[in-house]
Amino acid sequence: MFERILTGSRYSIIIAVVGSLIASLVLLLYGGLEIIYLLAESLTELSVDGTIEKSLILTFIEVIDLFLLAAVFYIISVGLYELFINDRVDLPAWLRIHDFEGLKGKLISILVVVLSVIFLGQAANWDKRLDLLGFGAAVALVIAALAYFLGPKSKKNTPVSTTPDIEE
């Protein structure tokens, strides 16, 4: 009886799947609307003196950041669905997730890109008041920590074979 309850409770993860999917869709729609608004605004204030170009670049960087975060939420949604509900979803090979290590790898890869885009936005908007070098160093340290976390497993976690290697 308890085993059946425990096995069935895995479907409760659908709350996280649906919530992550909704978050992804909201960010995608908001980013799309922001691009439409930005295009309409830039066409009405069209000038060739370069005053709007920095604003355009910064806003597009922010929208790209939204899209990347939407991708993170989507991958979380798909990954949790595959891990807990149904692993036979028709997805491209690069999006198939069979264990938490795979989900972790995909998320960390996107987080590195998100952090890079955030730094790019800060660099493009640098007003000489922010310590850009310190901010960049902090971002680099986080990326290095994520890379270390994602890196190959240490030798001590690898099972040791008790049989000698035989060369043929």
N, C-alpha and C positions, 0 to 999 in steps of 0.2 A: 504494500500500500504506500509506504513512505517513498519507495523507489519510484513509483509511478508519479507521485506528486513532484518529487525532485526532478525527474525527467521532463515532466510537463511544464515545470516552472521556467524552463529555458525560453519559452515563448514570451515571457514577460519582458524580454529584451526588446520586443517589438516597440515598446515605448521609446527607447533610445533610438531605434532605427527610424521611426516616424519623426521624432523630434529633430534628429540630425538632418533628415531629408527636408523637412520644412525649413530649417535654418538655412540650408543650402539654397533652396528655391527662393527664399526671401532675399538673400544676399544677391543672387543672380538677377532677380527682378529689379531690385533697388539699383544695382550697378548698371543695368540696361537703361532704366529710366534716367539715371544720372548722365549717361552718355547722350541720350536724346536731348535732355535739357541743356547739356553743355554745347552740343552742336547748334541748337536753336539760339542759345545766348551768344555764341561766338559769331554766328552769321549775322545777327542783328547789330553786333558791336564790331563788325569787321574793320580792321585797321592794319596797315602794313608797317607801322612804326615799331613793332616788336613788343608793345606793352601787354598784349594779351597772350603772347606765346608762352611766357613763364607760367602763367596761371593755367593755361591749357595743359602744359606738360605735367604740372603738379597734380591737377585733377585727374588726368589719365593714369598717373602712377597710383593715386589713391583708388581709382576704380579697378585697376589691375590687382591691387591688394585685396579688394573685396572679392573679385573673381577667384583668386587663389584660396582665400578663406572658404569660399563656397565649395571649391573643389575638396578642401580638407573635410568639411562636413559631409559632403557626398561620399567620399571614400570611407569615412567612419560609418556612415549609414549602410553602405554596401558591404563593407567588411564585417560589421556586426551581424548583418543579415546572413551572410555566407557562413560565418562561424557558428551561429546559434540556431538559425531557422532552416536554411536550405542552401547547401553548397553546390547545387546544380543549376545555378542561375546562368543564363546565356550572356556572358560578358567577354570582352576582349581578354586575351591571355594576360596582358600586363595588369589587369584589374582584378584578376582572380586571387583570392586570399584564402589560404588553407590553414593558417595558424596565426597566433598573435605576433610571432616574429615578422611575418609578412605584412601584417597590418601596421606594425610599429615601423618597419622600414619605409613603407609608402608614406606614412604620416611625417616621419622625420625628414624625408626627402623634400616634401612640400614645405615643411616648416623652415627649412634652410632657405628655400626660395623666398618665402614670405618675409623672413628676417632680412634677406638681401634687398628686397623691394622696399621694406620700411627704411633701411639705411639709405637707399637711393633717394627716397622721398625727402629724408632729412638733409641729405647732401644737396639736393636740388633747391631746397627751401632754406638753406643755411643763412642765417642773419648775423653771423659773427658772435652772437650771444651764447649759443649752445656750444658746449665743448664737443665738437664733432669728432675729434680724435678719441676722446674718452668714450663717446657713444659708439664709435666704430670698434674700439677695442672690446667693449662689452658685448656687442653683437658677435664679434669674432670669437670671443670666449664661449658664448652660448653655442655657436655653430660648431666649434671644436669639441665641446662637451657632447653635443648631439652626434657628431661623427664618431667620437670614441664609443658612445653608447651603442651606435649602430654597427661599429666595426666588428671584425672577426672575433669570435668567442675565444676566451683565453684557453691555454692548453690544459689548465686544471679542470675545466668543465668537459673536456673531451674524454670519452671513455678510453681506458688503456686496454689494449689488446693483450691477452695472456698468451696468445699463440705467436710464435716467431713468424716474421715475414719470410715467405718462401719465394725465391726467384725461380722463374721458369727458364 
